[in-house]
Amino acid sequence: MERRSHVEITAEILRIAKKGVRKTQIVYGANLNFKMLKEYIERLERRGLVKVDRGMVQTTDRGKQFLEQFNGLGQFGIVTVPTRGAVTR
């Protein structure tokens, strides 16, 4: 089984958080533990890709732009873009 890159994990977090979710939903959906998620959320928030408000994490417009770019790379076979609900590695 191949490990996911930081970019793939970032994209998965942003995809899950598009409509605003609790951290627990991201942990289960992206197959992360809370310690790793905390590190990613802090990094993504500093870069303006997510916002956190009252325990809810939501992808920002900038984060959605990142996702569009990431999905574009998938069209060229550069990265594996998971389909909704599927975990691919």
C-alpha positions in Angstrom: 0.0 0.0 0.0 1.4 3.4 -1.0 1.5 6.3 1.4 -0.5 9.4 0.6 1.4 12.6 0.0 0.8 15.8 2.0 -0.9 17.3 -1.0 -3.3 14.3 -1.3 -4.1 14.5 2.4 -4.7 18.3 2.2 -7.0 17.8 -0.8 -9.0 15.1 1.1 -9.4 17.4 4.1 -10.5 20.3 1.9 -13.0 18.0 0.0 -14.6 16.8 3.2 -14.8 20.2 4.8 -16.4 22.0 1.8 -19.8 22.4 3.5 -18.5 22.7 7.0 -17.9 19.7 9.3 -16.7 18.8 12.7 -13.1 17.6 13.1 -14.3 14.1 13.9 -15.9 13.8 10.5 -12.6 14.7 8.9 -10.7 12.2 11.1 -12.9 9.4 9.9 -13.3 10.6 6.3 -9.6 11.2 5.7 -8.4 8.3 7.8 -6.2 10.5 10.1 -5.7 10.7 13.8 -6.5 13.9 15.8 -2.9 14.8 16.3 -2.2 14.7 12.6 -5.4 16.6 11.8 -4.6 19.3 14.3 -1.2 19.9 12.5 -2.9 20.0 9.1 -5.8 22.3 10.2 -3.3 24.7 11.7 -1.2 24.8 8.5 -4.3 25.1 6.3 -5.8 27.9 8.4 -2.5 29.9 8.3 -2.6 29.6 4.5 -6.2 30.7 4.3 -7.5 27.3 2.9 -9.9 26.6 5.8 -11.6 28.5 8.5 -12.4 27.2 12.0 -15.4 28.6 13.8 -17.0 27.0 17.0 -15.5 23.6 16.3 -16.6 23.6 12.6 -14.0 23.4 9.9 -15.0 24.8 6.5 -13.1 25.1 3.2 -12.6 28.7 2.1 -12.9 30.0 -1.5 -9.1 29.8 -1.7 -9.3 26.2 -0.5 -11.8 25.5 -3.2 -9.5 26.9 -5.8 -6.7 24.6 -4.5 -9.1 21.7 -4.9 -9.9 22.7 -8.5 -6.2 22.8 -9.3 -5.6 19.5 -7.6 -8.5 17.8 -9.5 -7.0 19.2 -12.7 -3.7 17.4 -12.0 -5.8 14.2 -11.7 -6.9 14.6 -15.2 -3.3 14.3 -16.3 -2.6 11.3 -14.1 -0.2 13.3 -12.0 -2.1 12.6 -8.7 -4.8 10.1 -7.8 -8.0 12.0 -7.1 -10.3 10.0 -4.9 -13.9 9.7 -5.8 -16.4 10.8 -3.2 -16.4 8.4 -0.2 -13.7 6.2 -1.7 -10.3 5.8 -0.1 -7.6 5.4 -2.8 -3.9 5.1 -2.3 
